[in-house]
Amino acid sequence: MVPQFAYDVRNIKELAAAIIDGKYRATTSKGSVNRELLTRSVDESLQVIGKYIIEESWFSKDNIIGVPQYIEDFMAVLGPKFVFLLEYGKPPPPIPRKGF
């Protein structure tokens, strides 16, 4: 099986590392509470993600609390789960990964 992308992120810790390496970006709505939650988290990975979002101004261009109309490759979109469920419906079952 050939991976879809060269850099696969599976969890928050890997996302933070990918952001530090410049391989991923993360975005959230400018008016959301996510900035505060991320930067004040006890989890260092979440703090890193929040710091980069603020310092790099990685806020959604749509300037709404919801799902952006366009999501770039290697971009993590952060927001409330119910917004994504409203937009996309029931999440698909996880894809089993061999060797993990």
N, CA, C and O atoms as a DFTB+ gen file, in Angstrom:
400 C
 N C O
     1  1       0.836      -1.171       0.000
     2  2       0.000       0.000       0.000
     3  2       0.890       1.246       0.000
     4  3       1.831       1.342       0.787
     5  1       0.594       2.176      -0.864
     6  2       1.350       3.423      -0.973
     7  2       0.650       4.489      -0.146
     8  3      -0.549       4.708      -0.322
     9  1       1.372       5.163       0.758
    10  2       0.727       6.205       1.557
    11  2       0.273       7.368       0.678
    12  3       0.895       7.681      -0.337
    13  1      -0.837       8.005       1.096
    14  2      -1.367       9.126       0.322
    15  2      -0.425      10.332       0.403
    16  3      -0.202      11.017      -0.595
    17  1       0.110      10.583       1.563
    18  2       1.030      11.697       1.754
    19  2       2.331      11.185       2.344
    20  3       2.356      10.161       3.027
    21  1       3.403      11.901       2.077
    22  2       4.718      11.493       2.568
    23  2       4.827      11.651       4.079
    24  3       5.603      10.942       4.719
    25  1       4.058      12.574       4.658
    26  2       4.164      12.844       6.086
    27  2       2.802      12.599       6.709
    28  3       1.898      13.421       6.555
    29  1       2.639      11.496       7.405
    30  2       1.365      11.102       7.981
    31  2       1.328      11.470       9.457
    32  3       2.233      11.106      10.209
    33  1       0.301      12.181       9.873
    34  2       0.125      12.601      11.263
    35  2      -1.062      11.831      11.833
    36  3      -2.147      11.833      11.252
    37  1      -0.853      11.174      12.971
    38  2      -1.903      10.338      13.546
    39  2      -2.453      10.853      14.869
    40  3      -3.527      10.422      15.291
    41  1      -1.745      11.766      15.538
    42  2      -2.218      12.249      16.837
    43  2      -1.679      13.663      17.099
    44  3      -0.926      14.212      16.295
    45  1      -2.070      14.227      18.212
    46  2      -1.706      15.609      18.551
    47  2      -0.196      15.772      18.706
    48  3       0.367      16.772      18.262
    49  1       0.458      14.801      19.329
    50  2       1.917      14.884      19.515
    51  2       2.630      14.915      18.165
    52  3       3.560      15.698      17.973
    53  1       2.200      14.068      17.232
    54  2       2.801      14.060      15.896
    55  2       2.467      15.334      15.129
    56  3       3.284      15.823      14.348
    57  1       1.260      15.876      15.349
    58  2       0.898      17.135      14.699
    59  2       1.798      18.274      15.186
    60  3       2.272      19.077      14.382
    61  1       2.031      18.344      16.481
    62  2       2.913      19.385      17.026
    63  2       4.318      19.262      16.450
    64  3       4.932      20.267      16.093
    65  1       4.836      18.031      16.357
    66  2       6.172      17.815      15.789
    67  2       6.207      18.217      14.315
    68  3       7.179      18.818      13.858
    69  1       5.154      17.889      13.574
    70  2       5.089      18.245      12.149
    71  2       5.020      19.753      11.964
    72  3       5.594      20.288      11.015
    73  1       4.327      20.440      12.856
    74  2       4.250      21.905      12.800
    75  2       5.619      22.512      13.075
    76  3       6.043      23.434      12.378
    77  1       6.305      22.004      14.078
    78  2       7.656      22.493      14.397
    79  2       8.597      22.270      13.211
    80  3       9.440      23.117      12.915
    81  1       8.449      21.122      12.533
    82  2       9.297      20.804      11.370
    83  2       8.899      21.572      10.111
    84  3       9.591      21.503       9.096
    85  1       7.788      22.302      10.175
    86  2       7.329      23.067       9.016
    87  2       6.621      22.225       7.968
    88  3       6.469      22.665       6.828
    89  1       6.182      21.017       8.330
    90  2       5.535      20.124       7.365
    91  2       4.013      20.213       7.412
    92  3       3.342      19.786       6.472
    93  1       3.470      20.752       8.478
    94  2       2.024      20.912       8.650
    95  2       1.743      22.295       9.206
    96  3       2.613      22.952       9.777
    97  1       0.490      22.720       9.020
    98  2      -0.009      23.932       9.667
    99  2      -1.327      23.571      10.333
   100  3      -1.941      22.557      10.002
   101  1      -1.753      24.395      11.261
   102  2      -3.037      24.192      11.924
   103  2      -3.794      25.507      11.876
   104  3      -3.201      26.581      11.965
   105  1      -5.097      25.414      11.735
   106  2      -5.909      26.619      11.672
   107  2      -7.119      26.487      12.580
   108  3      -7.576      25.382      12.874
   109  1      -7.622      27.611      13.012
   110  2      -8.843      27.676      13.794
   111  2      -9.499      29.013      13.494
   112  3      -8.871      29.897      12.912
   113  1     -10.733      29.165      13.880
   114  2     -11.433      30.436      13.661
   115  2     -10.871      31.494      14.602
   116  3     -10.606      31.215      15.771
   117  1     -10.693      32.694      14.098
   118  2     -10.098      33.762      14.884
   119  2     -10.910      34.076      16.139
   120  3     -10.334      34.380      17.184
   121  1     -12.225      34.007      16.053
   122  2     -13.070      34.347      17.192
   123  2     -13.347      33.209      18.139
   124  3     -14.106      33.382      19.093
   125  1     -12.760      32.050      17.912
   126  2     -13.068      30.895      18.764
   127  2     -12.256      30.920      20.056
   128  3     -11.300      31.682      20.198
   129  1     -12.657      30.082      20.971
   130  2     -11.969      29.966      22.253
   131  2     -10.739      29.052      22.147
   132  3     -10.006      28.892      23.123
   133  1     -10.511      28.462      20.990
   134  2      -9.417      27.501      20.818
   135  2      -8.052      28.084      21.158
   136  3      -7.219      27.393      21.746
   137  1      -7.807      29.339      20.801
   138  2      -6.495      29.941      21.115
   139  2      -6.221      29.860      22.604
   140  3      -5.139      29.449      23.026
   141  1      -7.200      30.252      23.392
   142  2      -7.062      30.255      24.851
   143  2      -6.888      28.828      25.381
   144  3      -6.024      28.572      26.220
   145  1      -7.706      27.914      24.890
   146  2      -7.634      26.527      25.353
   147  2      -6.287      25.884      25.019
   148  3      -5.721      25.157      25.836
   149  1      -5.782      26.152      23.830
   150  2      -4.512      25.557      23.412
   151  2      -3.335      26.126      24.196
   152  3      -2.516      25.369      24.719
   153  1      -3.244      27.431      24.281
   154  2      -2.076      28.039      24.922
   155  2      -2.049      27.823      26.432
   156  3      -0.979      27.876      27.039
   157  1      -3.197      27.583      27.044
   158  2      -3.260      27.357      28.499
   159  2      -3.356      25.878      28.865
   160  3      -3.517      25.537      30.037
   161  1      -3.260      25.014      27.885
   162  2      -3.363      23.580      28.136
   163  2      -2.189      23.081      28.970
   164  3      -1.104      23.662      28.933
   165  1      -2.404      22.013      29.715
   166  2      -1.309      21.383      30.452
   167  2      -0.476      20.494      29.523
   168  3       0.640      20.106      29.868
   169  1      -1.018      20.175      28.353
   170  2      -0.314      19.351      27.372
   171  2       0.610      20.225      26.521
   172  3       0.158      21.168      25.871
   173  1       1.890      19.910      26.531
   174  2       2.881      20.720      25.810
   175  2       2.628      20.730      24.298
   176  3       2.857      21.746      23.642
   177  1       2.166      19.621      23.749
   178  2       1.899      19.561      22.307
   179  2       0.795      20.549      21.922
   180  3       0.897      21.224      20.898
   181  1      -0.241      20.633      22.724
   182  2      -1.316      21.586      22.456
   183  2      -0.823      23.024      22.592
   184  3      -1.232      23.900      21.830
   185  1       0.048      23.260      23.555
   186  2       0.632      24.605      23.716
   187  2       1.424      25.006      22.476
   188  3       1.330      26.143      22.015
   189  1       2.199      24.077      21.940
   190  2       2.982      24.333      20.722
   191  2       2.061      24.693      19.562
   192  3       2.305      25.665      18.847
   193  1       1.006      23.911      19.381
   194  2       0.063      24.169      18.293
   195  2      -0.557      25.552      18.457
   196  3      -0.628      26.316      17.495
   197  1      -1.006      25.880      19.662
   198  2      -1.596      27.193      19.921
   199  2      -0.622      28.331      19.683
   200  3      -0.990      29.361      19.119
   201  1       0.618      28.149      20.111
   202  2       1.643      29.175      19.923
   203  2       1.862      29.458      18.435
   204  3       1.917      30.616      18.021
   205  1       1.985      28.409      17.643
   206  2       2.207      28.598      16.206
   207  2       1.000      29.233      15.526
   208  3       1.162      30.092      14.659
   209  1      -0.201      28.825      15.907
   210  2      -1.404      29.422      15.310
   211  2      -1.413      30.929      15.553
   212  3      -1.703      31.704      14.642
   213  1      -1.102      31.337      16.757
   214  2      -1.118      32.768      17.098
   215  2       0.032      33.508      16.427
   216  3      -0.183      34.536      15.785
   217  1       1.262      32.990      16.572
   218  2       2.432      33.687      16.025
   219  2       2.411      33.786      14.504
   220  3       2.864      34.781      13.938
   221  1       1.886      32.761      13.847
   222  2       1.872      32.743      12.381
   223  2       0.542      33.238      11.799
   224  3       0.372      33.283      10.580
   225  1      -0.395      33.607      12.674
   226  2      -1.741      34.047      12.251
   227  2      -2.406      33.026      11.339
   228  3      -2.904      33.364      10.265
   229  1      -2.406      31.779      11.781
   230  2      -3.009      30.702      11.017
   231  2      -4.496      30.589      11.345
   232  3      -4.959      29.555      11.826
   233  1      -5.217      31.635      11.085
   234  2      -6.654      31.638      11.336
   235  2      -7.377      31.426      10.019
   236  3      -6.886      31.821       8.961
   237  1      -8.546      30.801      10.084
   238  2      -9.277      30.535       8.857
   239  2      -9.638      31.837       8.165
   240  3     -10.036      32.811       8.804
   241  1      -9.493      31.836       6.857
   242  2      -9.765      33.034       6.055
   243  2     -11.250      33.360       6.006
   244  3     -11.630      34.501       5.741
   245  1     -12.099      32.351       6.263
   246  2     -13.543      32.558       6.221
   247  2     -14.026      33.424       7.385
   248  3     -15.099      34.022       7.309
   249  1     -13.235      33.492       8.463
   250  2     -13.542      34.303       9.643
   251  2     -14.911      33.946      10.240
   252  3     -15.639      34.818      10.715
   253  1     -15.242      32.669      10.209
   254  2     -16.468      32.192      10.835
   255  2     -16.119      31.012      11.727
   256  3     -15.091      30.360      11.544
   257  1     -16.972      30.752      12.679
   258  2     -16.773      29.559      13.495
   259  2     -17.478      28.432      12.763
   260  3     -18.707      28.365      12.743
   261  1     -16.716      27.570      12.178
   262  2     -17.253      26.476      11.386
   263  2     -16.167      25.871      10.535
   264  3     -14.979      26.106      10.758
   265  1     -16.571      25.109       9.579
   266  2     -15.632      24.420       8.692
   267  2     -15.252      25.355       7.544
   268  3     -16.137      25.868       6.859
   269  1     -13.944      25.591       7.318
   270  2     -13.541      26.432       6.193
   271  2     -13.998      25.842       4.864
   272  3     -14.109      24.624       4.725
   273  1     -14.259      26.701       3.898
   274  2     -14.692      26.224       2.586
   275  2     -13.572      25.497       1.856
   276  3     -13.833      24.554       1.110
   277  1     -12.337      25.919       2.061
   278  2     -11.200      25.305       1.384
   279  2     -10.165      24.911       2.430
   280  3      -9.756      25.740       3.243
   281  1      -9.743      23.659       2.414
   282  2      -8.724      23.174       3.343
   283  2      -7.509      22.755       2.517
   284  3      -7.595      21.868       1.668
   285  1      -6.390      23.401       2.779
   286  2      -5.155      23.113       2.049
   287  2      -4.583      21.756       2.469
   288  3      -4.917      21.232       3.531
   289  1      -3.726      21.203       1.629
   290  2      -3.004      19.992       2.007
   291  2      -2.132      20.288       3.212
   292  3      -1.644      21.405       3.385
   293  1      -1.945      19.280       4.034
   294  2      -1.090      19.379       5.223
   295  2      -1.565      20.487       6.156
   296  3      -0.758      21.238       6.705
   297  1      -2.876      20.580       6.329
   298  2      -3.483      21.576       7.197
   299  2      -4.438      20.868       8.154
   300  3      -5.335      20.142       7.723
   301  1      -4.245      21.079       9.435
   302  2      -5.167      20.548      10.440
   303  2      -6.149      21.659      10.796
   304  3      -5.744      22.790      11.064
   305  1      -7.430      21.337      10.798
   306  2      -8.463      22.312      11.133
   307  2      -8.989      21.965      12.516
   308  3      -9.470      20.855      12.742
   309  1      -8.899      22.915      13.442
   310  2      -9.334      22.688      14.811
   311  2     -10.659      23.393      15.053
   312  3     -10.856      24.531      14.628
   313  1     -11.552      22.716      15.730
   314  2     -12.847      23.307      16.036
   315  2     -13.704      22.329      16.800
   316  3     -13.286      21.203      17.070
   317  1     -14.918      22.760      17.154
   318  2     -15.816      21.887      17.910
   319  2     -16.278      20.696      17.079
   320  3     -16.607      20.838      15.901
   321  1     -16.299      19.533      17.697
   322  2     -16.671      18.303      17.002
   323  2     -18.058      18.408      16.369
   324  3     -18.271      17.918      15.260
   325  1     -19.001      19.044      17.065
   326  2     -20.374      19.106      16.531
   327  2     -20.443      19.874      15.217
   328  3     -21.298      19.580      14.381
   329  1     -19.554      20.861      15.015
   330  2     -19.547      21.611      13.753
   331  2     -19.143      20.701      12.602
   332  3     -19.736      20.760      11.525
   333  1     -18.147      19.869      12.822
   334  2     -17.698      18.946      11.780
   335  2     -18.754      17.864      11.515
   336  3     -18.946      17.450      10.371
   337  1     -19.433      17.411      12.568
   338  2     -20.492      16.418      12.378
   339  2     -21.657      17.017      11.597
   340  3     -22.254      16.337      10.762
   341  1     -21.987      18.282      11.857
   342  2     -23.047      18.945      11.099
   343  2     -22.680      19.072       9.626
   344  3     -23.526      18.891       8.750
   345  1     -21.424      19.381       9.360
   346  2     -20.968      19.592       7.985
   347  2     -20.799      18.282       7.217
   348  3     -21.212      18.167       6.063
   349  1     -20.180      17.291       7.880
   350  2     -19.800      16.067       7.175
   351  2     -20.595      14.832       7.581
   352  3     -20.481      13.795       6.927
   353  1     -21.385      14.913       8.626
   354  2     -22.148      13.755       9.080
   355  2     -21.320      12.845       9.964
   356  3     -20.294      13.247      10.512
   357  1     -21.777      11.623      10.093
   358  2     -21.106      10.638      10.943
   359  2     -19.682      10.385      10.442
   360  3     -19.472      10.176       9.247
   361  1     -18.706      10.403      11.352
   362  2     -17.324      10.154      10.909
   363  2     -17.159       8.723      10.397
   364  3     -17.832       7.808      10.872
   365  1     -16.265       8.534       9.432
   366  2     -16.033       7.183       8.919
   367  2     -15.321       6.330       9.965
   368  3     -14.651       6.869      10.846
   369  1     -15.455       5.016       9.882
   370  2     -14.726       4.162      10.833
   371  2     -13.224       4.317      10.594
   372  3     -12.799       4.598       9.473
   373  1     -12.422       4.137      11.640
   374  2     -10.969       4.264      11.469
   375  2     -10.428       3.244      10.486
   376  3     -10.925       2.122      10.394
   377  1      -9.404       3.652       9.753
   378  2      -8.760       2.772       8.788
   379  2      -7.668       1.985       9.525
   380  3      -6.762       2.586      10.101
   381  1      -7.746       0.662       9.511
   382  2      -6.691      -0.115      10.181
   383  2      -5.359       0.091       9.463
   384  3      -5.296       0.081       8.234
   385  1      -4.322       0.273      10.228
   386  2      -2.977       0.489       9.670
   387  2      -2.110      -0.708      10.010
   388  3      -2.052      -1.135      11.163
   389  1      -1.449      -1.236       9.023
   390  2      -0.576      -2.392       9.232
   391  2       0.751      -1.916       9.816
   392  3       1.277      -0.871       9.433
   393  1       1.274      -2.695      10.737
   394  2       2.592      -2.408      11.287
   395  2       2.602      -1.383      12.399
   396  3       3.671      -0.927      12.806
   397  1       1.428      -1.007      12.902
   398  2       1.398      -0.012      13.990
   399  2       0.717      -0.588      15.193
   400  3       0.590       0.088      16.213
